[in-house]
Amino acid sequence: MSTHTTDDVRDEASLPIPADDASDAVPIAAEIVVSRDQPAECTLYPADASGIELMTSWITAHEGSFVSLERMR
């Protein structure tokens, strides 16, 4: 019996490797949009991005698919 919550089988080698040097970290900005008629959205993007990079380097999560850092700890 598997202890995984999904049928997705991945080996540990394919998981992200944490950076050893904090200077390699990219500062991330977040923008939360709250609407009366739509679920809240949180968009993350590189804080120093501009132009084409800003249009292509982002990810948006809809309300219910993100939690606070404190809750995850």
N, C-alpha and C positions, 0 to 999 in steps of 0.2 A: 504494500500500500504506500502511495506517495504522500509525502508531507507537504507538497506544493499545493497551492490553492488553485492553480490552473493546470491545464494540460501542456502548457508551453514548456518545452524541455530546453534548458540552456546550461551550458557548462560554465563554471565559475570564471574561466579565462575570458569569456566574452563580456563580463561585467566591467563598468568603468573603473579605472584606476585613479585613486586620489592623487592630486598633484603634490609633490614633495616640497615645492617652493611656492610660498604664498604669493610671490611676485608674479607668478604665471596666471593668477586668478583674474578673471574679467569682471569688473564691477557691473552688476545687473540692476536695472531700474525696473520698477513695477508700477503699473497703472491699474487702478481698480475702478470700474465703471458700474454704477448702480442705477438701475432704471425702475420705474414703477411697473412697467409692463413686461419686462424681460428679467431673466436670472442675472445676477451680478457676474461680471467677467473680470478676470485678473490677467493682464498681459505683461509678460516679462521680455526684456530686450536689453542688449548691451548699452550701458549708460552713455558711452562715448560714441555710439553709432550715429552716422549721418548718411544722407543720400541713399544709394542703392543698398548698402548694408542694413540700414534701418528698415527698409521695405522687405528684406529677405531673412533677417535674423531675429525672429520673435516667435513666441508661442503664447496662445491664449487658452486659459482654463475657465470653464463655466462653473457657476455656483454649484456646490455639491461634489465637485471633483478636486477641490483643494481644501487644505486644513491649515491651521496655524502651526508654526514651528513648535510652540510650547506643547501642543497636543501630541505631536509626533515624538517628542522627547519622552 
